């Protein structure tokens, strides 16, 4: 994938956002291996804006790694300063599951009812619906409708 081209203003904004970040991927003496590329790709997918630290003294080799990562992973090169590389790629929006808009459904709850001292507590299995709540006494109560403000009602 070709790397993303950014305007200088966008690059400056990403540099500012990356200032406080710590490196999430470290490239050691073996250089840019497929495993390292996979980790950088996963970090870009999770965070979008990342810092990579390269433990290599050769500036030309670091620059080559920087450009290769940006080109292979479809990321935008933001900054190469010293042994730190900053890359950015937009984070893909997650698809919402069909059930995410639904409210919580019924849940089964165990309630202990204590009797007299010396007796075993009674265990009850209750089903609490989405519009109900369980009190501290072990009773199921319906949720009250949201109260409307008296002042707001008069304004309408």
VENHU-V344071 format. One record per backbone hydrogen bond with DSSP energy under -0.5 kcal/mol. CO is the residue of the C=O (numbers start at 1). NH is the residue of the N-H. Records with the same first field share a line. If there is no record, write none. Layout:
CO->NH / NH
This chain:
1->74
7->11
8->12
9->13
10->14
11->15
12->16
13->17
14->18
15->19
16->19
18->21
25->53
26->28
27->55
28->31
31->33
33->37
34->38
35->39
36->40
37->41
38->42
39->43
40->44
41->45
42->46
43->47 / 48
44->48
47->49
48->50 / 89
50->87
51->24 / 25
52->85
53->27 / 55
54->56
57->59
58->62
59->63
60->64
61->65
62->66
63->67
64->68
65->69
66->70
67->71
68->72
69->73
70->74 / 75
75->4 / 77
76->78 / 88
79->86
80->82
81->84
83->54
84->81
85->52
86->78 / 79
87->50
88->76
97->100
99->102
107->128
109->126
111->113 / 124
112->114
113->122
116->119
122->113 / 124
124->111 / 126
126->109 / 128
127->129
128->107
129->132
131->143
133->135 / 141
135->138
139->135 / 141
141->133
149->153
150->154
151->155
152->156
